Amino acid sequence: ISRFFSTPLLAMLSDNSDKMIPSPPFCHLNGISSNDGNSAALSLASLEGLIVKMEDRRQAAYDLSRQVNKALITCRVALGEGGSVISGESDHEKELQRIMHLVLNNEETTGTASATPEESDKEHKELPPREANLSYRIEDYIRYRSFCHFLQTGRLIGPSAFASSDFQINDEEYLAGACIGLSRDLERYALGRATARDVHSVQLARNVVSRILEQLMQFDFRNGPLRRKYDGTKYALKTLETILYELSVTSSTDAVHTNNDDTDPTLPDAKRMKIDADEKKTAVVKSEEDKSIIPVDEMLALQKRMEQRDESREALIKRCRDAQKDSKNAIFAIHRGNMDQAEKLLKRAEDCITNDLMPIVKKVPSLRSSGCFAGVLEEYVEGKLFYQWMLPTNSKEEISIGKGAIVVPSGVLLSPQDFAHLQVDPGEYLGGLCDLTGEVGRFAVQCGTVRDKAGVQLCLHTNVSIRNAIEGLTRVPSPVGKKMSTLRFSVEKIERILYELSLVEATGRKHFKADSIRGMDRDENVKIDDDM
């Protein structure tokens, strides 16, 4: 090419080619080093292994759940084809028992270890929440067992049948499976037996469902899965009574006939007295039959336990409100620059969690995963992180705005180990960390108001560090993943603040010199020029 073009022309072509290449992305964090004492350095390496272990345990629980579902379907099919599974000696039944033994005694998937002989002798043991959807599969298993027990005895199986060292279920699983679930199965069972004109079997199914409903009506179910499933028992009883009525009007040989002779006013008094005596005897017999059809004493004990659990839940919710309110007010106090009040509020919230909430959760482990308790821990983590981040390295360093003040934050982020005494799980810590970026973004707006570019850059560095640390994790809990879009938006918002500050500088307007006003007295007002 040099033979055809002169040297000046080649230089001009080279310059034009360089102009066609864009510049690299702009770095908003120029001047802030990761080794700077006022920068936020965050490492979540300690959570990596714990999160992976939790997710692996959760995945293992889902795998076991699928195995249980497959075994249950096989047993139900075999039962429908001839009842060969009821004896418990078939290969399908043995396989189901093997899988359930693995599920209910696997500490990695259920969160509980096998009960010791001493624990087995106790009247009842509170169990922690199960992993993944294992609780629903255990309900299905109890439902299947209850149906088999009904076919063998015509009665409802009691909770004591599952109270052994090899089989531990909670009260909610029993009610959902052995009572409510069985009622729906008996509804379908009665329809099939009615097709064969078997009124006796339909009556037995109706009696069991009727007694179950009478017992369930004494419970005070809170809003939740049990409350929604409870209505199905009423529909099942209505269907069974409708089937019996339809069998009676079609002249079934075994249909039930109601004797209303006692209401006939033409009957002699002696005969009417005899009928009344017979009714009393029938009522006594019916009461004894009720106790034999369903385990009344065990159901009453279960009802009492659930009432005590509800009382603990109400106490937990009430105290959670107090701790969550203190944590929120601490964040508001930090934004106002009142660090002393924020410290007192956070201390009170921590004392409430330690002294009031943790004993309740320890007594009823199933409440550990409740939304109110997890929410208060997440709110406290957010407040504590924000307090430590805003805590000034030097109490004299502050930017005055009117009668208020903005402290110069240290930019330090607490690690998960700093919350170990509260047993904060990774999801709660990461949730509080994501929420912290919103508070840091609000502080960035305050810094931008006084043209403190270094303060805005520190806020951006903090949020970018949090974003990169969380995105660098192999896995994140599901609730945290939903907050990532908000976190990314907070980073973009602070970048726009820096862009607007650059426009102010480019126009040559007068603005605050952040370095010159640091250390001013809290009560000193800073006059803002009219051309700002």
MITORBA-110311 format. One record per residue (C-alpha): residue number from 0; x, y, z. Coordinates in pm, 1 decimal. Example, Ala and Ser with C-alpha at 12.3 -4.5 7.8 and 13.67 -1.06 7.14 Angstrom:
BEGIN
resi; x; y; z
0; 1230.0; -450.0; 780.0
1; 1367.0; -106.0; 714.0
This chain:
BEGIN
resi; x; y; z
0; 0.0; 0.0; 0.0
1; 289.4; 235.6; 72.1
2; 379.8; 225.3; -297.9
3; 44.2; 382.6; -392.2
4; -9.5; 631.3; -104.4
5; 214.1; 898.0; 38.6
6; 320.1; 899.7; 405.3
7; 86.3; 1187.8; 514.9
8; -208.4; 1011.2; 355.1
9; -127.8; 686.7; 536.8
10; -113.3; 874.0; 867.7
11; -453.3; 1031.5; 800.3
12; -606.2; 689.7; 723.0
13; -458.4; 549.3; 1043.2
14; -609.8; 832.0; 1250.0
15; -952.5; 775.2; 1095.2
16; -939.2; 403.2; 1175.3
17; -865.2; 483.3; 1540.4
18; -1167.3; 712.6; 1554.8
19; -1389.9; 425.4; 1443.7
20; -1306.7; 229.7; 1762.7
21; -1523.6; 330.1; 2065.9
22; -1378.2; 402.5; 2406.1
23; -1405.4; 145.9; 2686.4
24; -1695.7; 169.9; 2936.0
25; -1669.5; 454.7; 3182.9
26; -1581.3; 357.2; 3538.9
27; -1780.5; 555.8; 3792.4
28; -1558.0; 434.1; 4073.5
29; -1234.3; 599.5; 3966.9
30; -1051.9; 714.5; 4274.3
31; -1205.8; 452.5; 4504.5
32; -984.1; 158.0; 4583.4
33; -1100.1; -169.7; 4731.2
34; -829.9; -125.2; 4992.5
35; -962.8; 214.8; 5096.0
36; -1078.1; 226.5; 5454.8
37; -1401.6; 400.3; 5356.5
38; -1494.1; 156.1; 5080.5
39; -1723.7; -141.2; 5114.9
40; -1551.5; -474.6; 5061.5
41; -1789.2; -770.6; 5074.2
42; -1715.7; -1140.3; 5051.5
43; -1985.2; -1406.8; 5069.4
44; -1748.5; -1701.7; 5043.7
45; -1861.7; -1825.7; 5384.8
46; -2219.3; -1855.8; 5256.7
47; -2130.8; -2034.9; 4934.7
48; -2088.1; -2381.1; 5083.7
49; -2384.0; -2342.0; 5318.5
50; -2621.6; -2234.0; 5041.2
51; -2508.3; -2517.0; 4813.7
52; -2560.0; -2766.6; 5095.0
53; -2909.1; -2633.3; 5164.6
54; -3004.9; -2644.5; 4797.6
55; -2866.8; -2998.3; 4760.5
56; -3068.9; -3108.9; 5061.9
57; -3376.4; -2945.8; 4914.1
58; -3320.6; -3117.6; 4579.6
59; -3273.3; -3451.8; 4755.3
60; -3607.7; -3396.0; 4928.8
61; -3776.7; -3336.6; 4593.1
62; -3623.0; -3658.8; 4459.6
63; -3755.6; -3855.3; 4757.1
64; -4093.4; -3690.0; 4713.6
65; -4113.4; -3815.3; 4356.5
66; -4024.2; -4167.3; 4470.4
67; -4297.5; -4160.4; 4734.7
68; -4551.5; -4037.3; 4482.1
69; -4461.2; -4313.0; 4237.4
70; -4483.7; -4583.2; 4506.1
71; -4819.8; -4450.9; 4627.5
72; -4964.0; -4452.7; 4276.7
73; -4850.5; -4812.4; 4230.5
74; -5010.2; -4917.8; 4559.9
75; -5337.2; -4739.3; 4482.4
76; -5357.9; -4906.8; 4143.4
77; -5296.1; -5247.6; 4301.0
78; -5555.8; -5174.8; 4568.8
79; -5815.0; -5078.9; 4311.8
80; -5751.2; -5396.6; 4113.8
81; -5816.0; -5636.0; 4399.3
82; -5702.4; -5512.6; 4737.4
83; -5378.6; -5710.6; 4738.4
84; -5186.3; -5427.7; 4902.7
85; -5395.9; -5414.8; 5219.5
86; -5217.4; -5708.3; 5378.9
87; -4883.9; -5528.5; 5360.8
88; -4709.5; -5834.8; 5220.8
89; -4695.5; -5740.5; 4853.1
90; -4384.1; -5612.9; 4682.8
91; -4549.0; -5276.1; 4618.1
92; -4630.4; -5232.8; 4985.7
93; -4281.0; -5330.5; 5095.9
94; -4126.6; -5083.6; 4852.8
95; -4350.7; -4807.0; 4984.6
96; -4254.9; -4887.0; 5343.1
97; -3886.3; -4882.5; 5251.3
98; -3910.6; -4539.0; 5090.0
99; -4116.7; -4393.6; 5374.6
100; -3868.7; -4524.9; 5629.5
101; -3596.0; -4347.8; 5434.4
102; -3796.6; -4024.7; 5416.7
103; -3902.2; -4007.8; 5780.0
104; -3562.1; -4096.9; 5921.1
105; -3341.2; -3893.1; 5689.4
106; -3199.1; -3600.0; 5883.2
107; -3075.3; -3436.4; 5562.8
108; -3422.7; -3410.4; 5406.9
109; -3662.7; -3386.1; 5700.4
110; -3449.8; -3178.6; 5935.6
111; -3504.3; -3435.9; 6210.7
112; -3301.9; -3727.0; 6329.5
113; -3444.6; -4062.0; 6432.2
114; -3607.3; -4048.0; 6771.3
115; -3423.8; -4201.6; 7063.9
116; -3603.2; -4451.3; 7290.1
117; -3641.1; -4179.9; 7554.1
118; -3801.3; -3943.7; 7302.5
119; -4031.3; -4217.1; 7176.0
120; -4178.9; -4255.6; 7523.5
121; -4282.9; -3890.3; 7532.5
122; -4644.7; -3802.2; 7468.3
123; -4571.5; -3572.9; 7175.9
124; -4269.2; -3418.9; 7010.6
125; -4277.3; -3096.8; 6810.5
126; -4112.6; -3138.1; 6471.6
127; -3938.4; -2869.4; 6264.6
128; -4059.6; -2790.6; 5911.1
129; -3983.2; -3050.4; 5647.1
130; -3776.9; -2983.9; 5338.8
131; -3935.8; -2901.2; 5003.0
132; -4280.4; -3062.8; 4955.4
133; -4220.7; -3371.7; 5170.1
134; -4497.4; -3270.1; 5407.8
135; -4754.8; -3305.3; 5127.5
136; -4620.8; -3648.4; 5034.4
137; -4642.1; -3761.7; 5395.8
138; -5003.2; -3642.2; 5399.7
139; -5069.0; -3857.7; 5092.5
140; -4909.6; -4156.8; 5263.5
141; -5119.6; -4107.8; 5578.4
142; -5426.5; -4072.1; 5359.1
143; -5351.1; -4403.1; 5188.4
144; -5286.0; -4576.4; 5521.3
145; -5611.7; -4441.7; 5663.3
146; -5808.4; -4572.3; 5367.0
147; -5653.1; -4917.9; 5401.7
148; -5731.9; -4913.0; 5774.7
149; -6094.5; -4824.8; 5700.6
150; -6126.4; -5115.6; 5457.5
151; -5994.6; -5349.9; 5725.7
152; -6184.0; -5218.4; 6029.6
153; -6446.4; -4965.5; 5916.9
154; -6292.6; -4711.5; 6156.9
155; -6065.4; -4408.2; 6152.5
156; -5700.1; -4470.5; 6228.3
157; -5566.8; -4275.2; 6527.1
158; -5253.6; -4060.1; 6557.7
159; -5102.6; -4316.2; 6795.0
160; -5072.1; -4559.4; 6504.0
161; -4800.8; -4334.3; 6361.9
162; -4632.1; -4247.6; 6693.2
163; -4321.6; -4462.7; 6687.7
164; -3948.3; -4420.0; 6661.5
165; -3967.4; -4513.2; 6292.5
166; -4256.0; -4286.3; 6201.2
167; -4291.4; -3925.7; 6315.1
168; -4568.8; -3704.2; 6183.2
169; -4708.3; -3373.8; 6301.3
170; -5069.5; -3292.4; 6383.3
171; -5134.9; -3096.6; 6064.4
172; -5021.2; -3388.7; 5849.5
173; -5254.0; -3623.9; 6036.1
174; -5557.9; -3397.7; 6004.1
175; -5494.3; -3327.9; 5636.6
176; -5432.5; -3692.2; 5548.3
177; -5619.1; -3918.2; 5791.2
178; -5927.3; -3697.0; 5833.2
179; -5983.0; -3452.7; 5549.0
180; -5809.1; -3655.6; 5278.9
181; -5979.8; -3978.4; 5387.1
182; -6320.1; -3807.6; 5363.4
183; -6262.8; -3733.4; 4995.3
184; -6145.3; -4089.8; 4934.6
185; -6454.7; -4230.9; 5105.3
186; -6670.4; -4007.9; 4886.2
187; -6527.3; -4174.2; 4576.3
188; -6531.8; -4517.7; 4741.6
189; -6901.8; -4484.4; 4827.4
190; -6986.0; -4392.9; 4470.0
191; -6833.7; -4719.5; 4350.6
192; -7004.5; -4929.8; 4618.1
193; -7336.9; -4759.4; 4545.2
194; -7299.9; -4868.6; 4185.0
195; -7296.6; -5225.8; 4320.1
196; -7599.3; -5144.1; 4544.8
197; -7385.6; -5199.0; 4857.3
198; -7573.5; -4973.9; 5098.6
199; -7397.9; -5114.6; 5405.7
200; -7052.9; -5000.7; 5290.3
201; -7190.1; -4659.5; 5197.0
202; -7341.1; -4627.2; 5544.7
203; -7008.2; -4712.3; 5707.8
204; -6833.1; -4449.7; 5497.2
205; -7103.2; -4194.0; 5581.1
206; -7072.4; -4267.5; 5953.9
207; -6695.6; -4219.4; 5954.3
208; -6711.5; -3893.1; 5757.9
209; -6993.5; -3764.9; 5978.4
210; -6793.4; -3832.5; 6296.8
211; -6484.3; -3673.2; 6143.5
212; -6678.5; -3358.5; 6059.3
213; -6823.0; -3341.2; 6411.0
214; -6471.8; -3346.5; 6554.1
215; -6327.9; -3099.9; 6302.7
216; -6605.5; -2851.2; 6375.7
217; -6461.5; -2816.3; 6726.2
218; -6127.8; -2694.0; 6587.0
219; -6050.7; -2327.2; 6530.2
220; -5854.7; -2347.5; 6205.9
221; -5653.0; -2041.7; 6110.4
222; -5626.9; -1921.6; 5752.9
223; -5405.9; -2173.4; 5581.3
224; -5402.4; -2506.7; 5396.8
225; -5604.2; -2688.7; 5664.9
226; -5875.8; -2424.9; 5664.7
227; -5912.0; -2448.5; 5287.4
228; -5916.7; -2828.9; 5289.8
229; -6166.2; -2844.9; 5575.4
230; -6455.2; -2740.6; 5350.7
231; -6400.1; -3056.4; 5145.7
232; -6517.2; -3268.0; 5440.0
233; -6858.1; -3098.6; 5436.7
234; -6893.1; -3156.4; 5064.1
235; -6796.3; -3522.3; 5106.2
236; -7061.9; -3576.2; 5375.4
237; -7325.7; -3409.7; 5159.8
238; -7236.8; -3637.9; 4869.3
239; -7257.1; -3949.5; 5088.1
240; -7597.5; -3853.3; 5225.2
241; -7720.6; -3781.9; 4873.7
242; -7605.3; -4126.1; 4759.1
243; -7787.9; -4294.2; 5048.8
244; -8103.2; -4100.9; 4967.5
245; -8084.7; -4196.7; 4601.2
246; -8039.3; -4561.6; 4696.6
247; -8340.8; -4545.7; 4925.7
248; -8573.7; -4395.9; 4664.4
249; -8468.2; -4659.0; 4412.3
250; -8596.3; -4935.3; 4646.4
251; -8260.9; -5077.4; 4738.2
252; -8302.8; -5389.9; 4951.7
253; -8056.3; -5259.2; 5209.6
254; -8178.0; -4900.9; 5209.9
255; -8227.1; -4722.0; 5538.5
256; -8585.2; -4664.6; 5648.8
257; -8660.4; -4397.3; 5903.9
258; -8917.5; -4487.5; 6168.7
259; -9131.4; -4189.7; 6261.7
260; -9388.8; -4380.6; 6466.5
261; -9285.8; -4191.3; 6779.5
262; -9431.5; -3873.6; 6633.8
263; -9773.1; -4026.4; 6568.5
264; -10016.9; -3868.3; 6818.0
265; -10256.1; -4163.3; 6783.9
266; -10013.6; -4404.3; 6952.8
267; -10094.0; -4514.3; 7308.3
268; -9889.6; -4359.4; 7588.8
269; -9740.8; -4694.5; 7685.8
270; -9607.9; -4754.8; 7336.7
271; -9472.9; -4398.3; 7316.1
272; -9287.5; -4444.9; 7648.9
273; -9140.4; -4769.0; 7519.4
274; -9015.9; -4590.7; 7207.7
275; -8853.8; -4317.7; 7421.1
276; -8673.7; -4580.2; 7627.9
277; -8552.0; -4750.4; 7312.6
278; -8422.7; -4417.2; 7183.7
279; -8220.9; -4363.0; 7501.8
280; -8065.8; -4705.1; 7466.5
281; -7992.7; -4631.2; 7102.9
282; -7824.8; -4301.0; 7199.5
283; -7600.4; -4482.4; 7448.5
284; -7508.4; -4742.1; 7189.1
285; -7442.9; -4466.5; 6933.8
286; -7212.8; -4287.2; 7177.2
287; -7013.6; -4604.9; 7228.0
288; -7002.4; -4658.5; 6853.2
289; -6871.5; -4303.9; 6804.1
290; -6580.8; -4375.6; 7035.8
291; -6505.9; -4694.1; 6846.0
292; -6539.9; -4537.5; 6499.2
293; -6298.8; -4251.3; 6570.0
294; -6035.5; -4212.2; 6845.7
295; -6216.2; -3936.2; 7036.6
296; -5962.4; -3907.4; 7319.1
297; -5671.2; -3877.8; 7078.7
298; -5855.4; -3618.3; 6873.0
299; -5924.1; -3411.3; 7184.0
300; -5556.5; -3426.7; 7281.2
301; -5461.5; -3321.5; 6928.9
302; -5707.2; -3031.8; 6946.8
303; -5553.2; -2915.2; 7273.4
304; -5203.3; -2922.0; 7123.7
305; -5315.5; -2717.2; 6826.4
306; -5479.5; -2461.2; 7054.1
307; -5154.7; -2426.0; 7248.2
308; -4965.8; -2391.7; 6920.8
309; -5204.9; -2120.2; 6806.8
310; -5147.5; -1932.0; 7131.5
311; -4772.3; -1948.4; 7074.6
312; -4821.4; -1828.1; 6718.3
313; -5029.4; -1530.0; 6831.0
314; -4768.3; -1438.9; 7091.6
315; -4494.5; -1464.6; 6828.8
316; -4681.3; -1240.3; 6584.3
317; -4742.7; -976.8; 6851.3
318; -4381.3; -964.2; 6965.4
319; -4256.2; -968.5; 6605.6
320; -4446.2; -647.1; 6543.2
321; -4256.0; -478.0; 6826.0
322; -3912.8; -591.0; 6706.6
323; -3987.9; -507.0; 6344.1
324; -4117.3; -162.9; 6439.4
325; -3799.4; -88.1; 6636.0
326; -3582.9; -198.3; 6343.3
327; -3772.2; 24.2; 6099.0
328; -3759.5; 322.0; 6334.1
329; -3385.4; 267.5; 6373.9
330; -3343.8; 302.8; 5996.5
331; -3548.2; 623.8; 5999.5
332; -3333.5; 757.1; 6285.0
333; -3016.1; 682.4; 6088.9
334; -3145.4; 882.0; 5792.7
335; -3209.8; 1171.8; 6030.7
336; -2854.2; 1143.9; 6160.2
337; -2962.0; 1034.4; 6509.2
338; -2719.8; 746.0; 6556.1
339; -2765.5; 726.9; 6933.6
340; -3138.5; 666.7; 6905.5
341; -3081.4; 413.0; 6627.6
342; -2839.0; 221.4; 6847.2
343; -3092.3; 204.1; 7131.1
344; -3370.9; 87.7; 6900.5
345; -3155.1; -183.5; 6744.9
346; -3047.2; -302.0; 7089.0
347; -3410.5; -323.7; 7198.3
348; -3502.5; -515.1; 6883.1
349; -3216.4; -760.0; 6938.1
350; -3319.3; -815.3; 7300.4
351; -3675.7; -883.0; 7186.5
352; -3556.0; -1140.3; 6933.7
353; -3325.6; -1310.7; 7181.9
354; -3541.8; -1307.1; 7494.4
355; -3897.6; -1318.5; 7357.3
356; -3903.1; -1466.0; 7007.3
357; -3631.7; -1731.2; 7015.6
358; -3784.0; -1921.2; 7314.4
359; -4118.4; -1943.4; 7131.7
360; -3952.6; -2070.2; 6814.4
361; -3752.1; -2322.5; 7013.8
362; -4070.9; -2449.3; 7177.7
363; -4260.4; -2471.6; 6846.5
364; -3998.9; -2530.7; 6571.5
365; -4259.8; -2514.2; 6295.3
366; -4291.1; -2139.2; 6361.8
367; -3927.3; -2086.5; 6259.0
368; -4026.4; -2069.3; 5893.6
369; -4324.9; -1842.6; 5955.4
370; -4326.5; -1521.4; 5758.6
371; -4344.4; -1295.2; 6062.7
372; -4030.7; -1433.6; 6229.1
373; -3827.2; -1445.9; 5908.9
374; -3944.3; -1092.6; 5829.4
375; -3833.0; -947.6; 6161.0
376; -3489.6; -1109.4; 6130.1
377; -3451.7; -969.8; 5779.8
378; -3557.9; -623.1; 5894.8
379; -3316.1; -633.3; 6187.6
380; -3030.6; -742.7; 5960.4
381; -3106.6; -450.8; 5729.1
382; -3110.3; -202.5; 6016.5
383; -2790.7; -337.9; 6171.2
384; -2610.1; -337.8; 5835.2
385; -2718.7; 19.1; 5763.7
386; -2618.0; 135.6; 6111.4
387; -2270.2; -13.8; 6081.6
388; -2229.8; 120.0; 5727.9
389; -2333.5; 470.9; 5832.2
390; -2132.4; 469.4; 6154.6
391; -1875.9; 747.7; 6099.8
392; -1507.6; 673.9; 6133.5
393; -1471.9; 1015.9; 6297.1
394; -1765.1; 1172.2; 6478.8
395; -1650.5; 1519.3; 6368.8
396; -1680.9; 1433.7; 5999.9
397; -2022.7; 1540.9; 5879.0
398; -2194.8; 1750.4; 5615.7
399; -2446.3; 2000.2; 5749.4
400; -2772.0; 2062.1; 5562.6
401; -2976.4; 2329.1; 5732.1
402; -3037.6; 2210.9; 6087.1
403; -2971.0; 1846.9; 6001.0
404; -2652.0; 1664.4; 5918.3
405; -2522.8; 1384.0; 5699.8
406; -2244.9; 1183.2; 5857.0
407; -1953.2; 1062.4; 5650.7
408; -2008.6; 684.2; 5660.8
409; -1741.6; 426.8; 5721.6
410; -1878.8; 206.9; 5442.0
411; -1820.6; -111.9; 5643.5
412; -2051.1; -408.2; 5580.5
413; -2112.2; -671.3; 5846.5
414; -2050.5; -1033.2; 5750.9
415; -2290.6; -1325.5; 5809.6
416; -2080.4; -1432.1; 6109.1
417; -2178.5; -1111.2; 6288.6
418; -2536.9; -1244.3; 6309.9
419; -2450.4; -1600.0; 6411.3
420; -2581.6; -1548.1; 6766.5
421; -2930.8; -1490.8; 6622.0
422; -2913.3; -1801.1; 6398.8
423; -2986.9; -1596.7; 6087.5
424; -3000.3; -1823.3; 5782.9
425; -2843.6; -1726.9; 5446.4
426; -3175.0; -1625.4; 5291.4
427; -3252.3; -1381.4; 5572.1
428; -2903.9; -1227.9; 5564.1
429; -2905.5; -1188.9; 5185.8
430; -3258.5; -1048.0; 5198.3
431; -3149.9; -781.8; 5446.8
432; -2842.0; -713.5; 5235.4
433; -3055.6; -653.6; 4925.8
434; -3285.8; -421.1; 5120.1
435; -2980.0; -230.7; 5243.4
436; -2911.6; -112.9; 4888.1
437; -3237.2; 82.4; 4895.1
438; -3130.8; 271.3; 5207.4
439; -2786.4; 334.4; 5058.9
440; -2956.9; 468.6; 4746.6
441; -3159.8; 713.5; 4957.2
442; -2842.4; 831.2; 5126.0
443; -2685.1; 877.7; 4780.5
444; -2967.6; 1117.4; 4694.0
445; -2888.0; 1319.2; 5007.0
446; -2521.0; 1328.2; 4910.8
447; -2612.5; 1438.5; 4560.0
448; -2821.1; 1720.4; 4705.1
449; -2507.4; 1874.2; 4859.5
450; -2293.8; 1783.0; 4555.3
451; -2085.0; 1532.9; 4752.7
452; -1950.1; 1331.6; 4462.5
453; -1724.1; 1119.6; 4683.6
454; -2020.9; 1021.5; 4899.4
455; -2225.5; 920.9; 4594.8
456; -1932.8; 717.3; 4465.2
457; -1908.6; 537.2; 4799.5
458; -2279.2; 452.1; 4779.6
459; -2233.1; 322.8; 4426.6
460; -1931.5; 118.0; 4530.0
461; -2134.2; -38.8; 4812.2
462; -2428.3; -137.4; 4593.4
463; -2203.8; -263.3; 4314.2
464; -2009.5; -472.9; 4566.2
465; -2332.9; -624.0; 4699.5
466; -2463.1; -691.6; 4349.3
467; -2140.0; -855.9; 4235.3
468; -2111.4; -1062.8; 4553.4
469; -2465.2; -1202.9; 4524.5
470; -2443.1; -1260.8; 4149.5
471; -2115.5; -1441.9; 4209.4
472; -2286.8; -1706.2; 4421.9
473; -2346.5; -2041.6; 4256.6
474; -2702.1; -2050.7; 4391.0
475; -2921.8; -1804.0; 4573.8
476; -3241.3; -1866.2; 4772.8
477; -3558.1; -1806.0; 4575.2
478; -3679.7; -1498.8; 4773.8
479; -3342.2; -1330.1; 4719.5
480; -3359.7; -1384.3; 4344.9
481; -3682.5; -1183.6; 4333.7
482; -3502.7; -882.8; 4485.5
483; -3216.7; -874.3; 4237.0
484; -3401.9; -657.2; 3985.7
485; -3455.3; -390.4; 4253.5
486; -3088.1; -411.1; 4348.5
487; -2976.0; -359.5; 3988.2
488; -3212.0; -64.1; 3954.0
489; -3058.1; 100.4; 4262.3
490; -2715.0; 78.8; 4097.7
491; -2846.7; 241.3; 3780.4
492; -3014.9; 513.6; 3984.8
493; -2690.3; 609.5; 4160.3
494; -2504.8; 609.7; 3827.6
495; -2758.9; 859.7; 3699.1
496; -2696.3; 1078.9; 4004.4
497; -2325.1; 1083.4; 3917.0
498; -2415.3; 1173.7; 3559.4
499; -2628.0; 1465.8; 3678.5
500; -2343.4; 1583.3; 3903.2
501; -2114.2; 1581.0; 3599.8
502; -2363.3; 1804.6; 3418.5
503; -2353.0; 2050.4; 3709.2
504; -1974.7; 2057.6; 3694.1
505; -1978.0; 2103.9; 3315.6
506; -2207.1; 2407.5; 3338.5
507; -1967.1; 2577.7; 3577.5
508; -2225.2; 2630.5; 3849.1
509; -2119.5; 2697.6; 4202.4
510; -2157.4; 2392.4; 4419.2
511; -2053.8; 2260.3; 4753.3
512; -1696.6; 2153.7; 4800.1
513; -1750.9; 1837.1; 4998.3
514; -1395.2; 1829.2; 5131.6
515; -1416.9; 2187.5; 5255.4
516; -1741.5; 2153.9; 5450.1
517; -1663.9; 1829.0; 5626.4
518; -1606.9; 1885.6; 5993.0
519; -1843.0; 2183.5; 6015.3
520; -2049.8; 2222.9; 6327.1
521; -2386.8; 2041.2; 6326.1
522; -2585.9; 2359.3; 6394.6
523; -2409.9; 2569.1; 6128.9
524; -2620.6; 2642.0; 5821.8
525; -2472.9; 2628.4; 5475.2
526; -2595.3; 2897.4; 5240.3
527; -2691.2; 2776.6; 4894.9
528; -2628.1; 3015.8; 4604.7
529; -2924.0; 3117.2; 4392.2
530; -2765.5; 2994.1; 4070.8
531; -2741.3; 2633.0; 4188.5
